[in-house]
Amino acid sequence: MTTWDQAGFETRAIHAGQEPDPQTGAVVPPVYQVSTYAQDGVGGLRGGYEYSRSGNPTRTALEECLASLEGGTRGLAFASGLAAEDTLLRTVMAPGTHAIIGNDAYGGTYRIFARVAEPWGVEHTPVDLTDLDAVRAAMRPGSTRVIWAETPTNPLLTVVDIAALAQIAHEAGALLVVDNTFASPYLQQPLALGADVVVHSTTKYLGGHSDVIGGGLVVADAELGDRLAYHQNAMGSVPGPWDSWLVLRGIKTLGVRMDRHCSNAKAIVDLLVDHPRVTEVFYPGLPGHRGHEVAARQMRDYGGMVSFRVAGGEQEAVDLCARTRVFTLGESLGGVESLIEHPGRMTHASAAGSPLEVPADLVRLSVGIESIDDLVGDLKQALG
Ligand SMILES: *Cc1c(COP(=O)(O)O)cnc(C)c1O
């Protein structure tokens, strides 16, 4: 088997974990739609596989590719991003331990900590992770096991300093977990910056076509990788071969898609910053953005997510979402098609009244890879 360690990112996206099938020469790993494997005598496994919860060749291809793209030693695929988070949480946390999470964490992540981990005996403190003194102050010596960061965040595109958080975590014997869903490994490599675990919702940019739900974990440390793999099998929230194959297929074009997501987002931002109906634009590529300098240091480019506030308050934000024609009104993000949504009433409705509440006049865009003239024209007509 070729190792692709020395190859460039786009080459690894297409080849890592994906040698041509030894029997047929098929250049793409087949969908091994199978639950069990014939043995040559008891325990005589032909290819190392015995049962597809424990391992499936299509999933292995995806896991090796994920590990390669994030520069880790071990990649693990899951049935969803939240399934990956749950398995991670139950591997690195235990009753009586404590976690620090961003005060604008993804709603589903917040819900796992508040409604699943808390009753299990795991405490968490939501902190503004851009305030490193506040992070240090929230660390509980002996019981804080993880700092759990996202960057850029959803939906305000806050950027946190991965290297600085890794240092704070490690000084206290804790792990830094980074949810890299918004950036994708093409734009940002948390392990190289000192993070211990990378979390993905592969549903988003990695899958890239809004046709599959999936998740992933990548770690640098082999022993932690073994413990996670043990729990992946023990808890069983694995993706099927068909879903693994769809994510793998999406990943092959990640680099070219992200380049277009980024350039289209920049053109949209140019329109929004000058528009009289827009009061504030959130995009890490803007020199005035709070996290711009850190983003410039730790990201290759600034991504395809853009949020903005409108002059007319909540009603105008809601109406605007219903007026676009190319931008589809819907939740989720990271697909080839452009999406628009109102976080306050949609993705972040459950955060109302919590520290994660978002402005009511906020609109979020997942800028797709359609012709930019159509996207700009559509937003112009919708803004009026
Ligand atoms: C969507 C998302 C998740 C959850 O992933 P699912 O695949 O929906 O379970 C986690 N983190 C971020 C940043 C997300 O956008």
The ligand as an ORCA input file, in Angstrom:
! r2SCAN-3c Opt
* xyz 0 1
  C     -24.008     20.245     12.410
  C     -22.946     20.435     13.440
  C     -22.723     19.485     14.446
  C     -23.587     18.247     14.607
  O     -23.438     17.376     13.550
  P     -24.631     16.401     13.028
  O     -23.992     15.725     11.877
  O     -25.806     17.251     12.684
  O     -24.923     15.480     14.167
  C     -21.688     19.715     15.335
  N     -20.927     20.830     15.273
  C     -21.135     21.773     14.327
  C     -20.270     22.979     14.313
  C     -22.144     21.615     13.390
  O     -22.355     22.572     12.475
*
